[in-house]
Amino acid sequence: MDRTTEKILRIIAYPLGWTYALSVFVRNKLFDWGLLESATAECPTISVGNLTAGGTGKTPHTEYLLELLSSSGIAVAEVSRGHKRKSRGFMEYEESCTAEDIGDESFQIARKFPDVKIAVDHERVHAIRLLKEKYPGLSAVVLDDCMQHRYIKPGISILLCDYSRPYYKDCILPYGNLRECKNESRRADIIIVSKCPQHMTPAERTTIINEVRPLPHQRLFFTTMEYGAAYPLFGEGHAKKMEKADKVLMLTAIANPRPLQEHLETMFDEVVAMSFSDHHFFTADDWQNISAAFGNSFGSMILVTEKDASKIQDDISVPANLKPHIFVLPIRVVFLEDGDGFDKVILDYVNSQKP
């Protein structure tokens, strides 16, 4: 769907937005007034969420927190709902699990952090209780995509604001991309402006600060995404190195592939994107189309994200002739300033809650 068609459909759907906005407003007020209960977990909890639907960088920021806590000797778990998984109820990651069991993002994190306990459950309080019963030494839980899940009250709530799609300039669904009204940002303890340019000017920062207008209890930080060196997904490197490839096929099933495409366009003469919906599991028919396109038109490389690699790695429908050409581009969060200050806020909170 092109942008013009999408805009027309959103204008048509605008009246429905009032109904959605009203329902979200009433639901939040029921929590604010205590008519719906927000439970407190049995151990320190840190929530990573957003107001914008998809693509703000929740998974890389979650990974940053897990690395920070685990490297500090803190026993930590990660809990999410496991978006688009095919299982139901509570499930803890085990070696026999697949991305379809616990969701692609949770599966990616489990592979990268073998010492972190990973669980999925629509009821986050229930998941934390089961994890705490099984692992009494558990000292912290990171909650992924929990801004709208108000049945749990996190100790620290982190709100991500996409630099290129800031919530304070957006509208609620379906006309805009917001899951709830922008004034709900008041519930956050920390606001992170994510996906910033690596070289932001002080004037740009000041403009954003004035737009966000953090409340007295809120801290504001800025992060950017740093791309690492691509590596072969199946351990079979191609003769042509990544930096020397003329063309690349960017294969993604993420909410907002545009920043990745812009990054690749600075490295390659030609980047052709094949994009699928967020969390999409590639089918045999998809791979036939990908194989045909790659064989007919493109050079030596297919680049995927770590999130998509977590699904592709165990996918038996991946054509054997494509495997040597599939490379993974890792990504990590980097704070533009005061990263130590952010780390201190998180570690001080978790350590202050220890018995």
Disulfide bonds with the S-S distance in Angstrom:
none
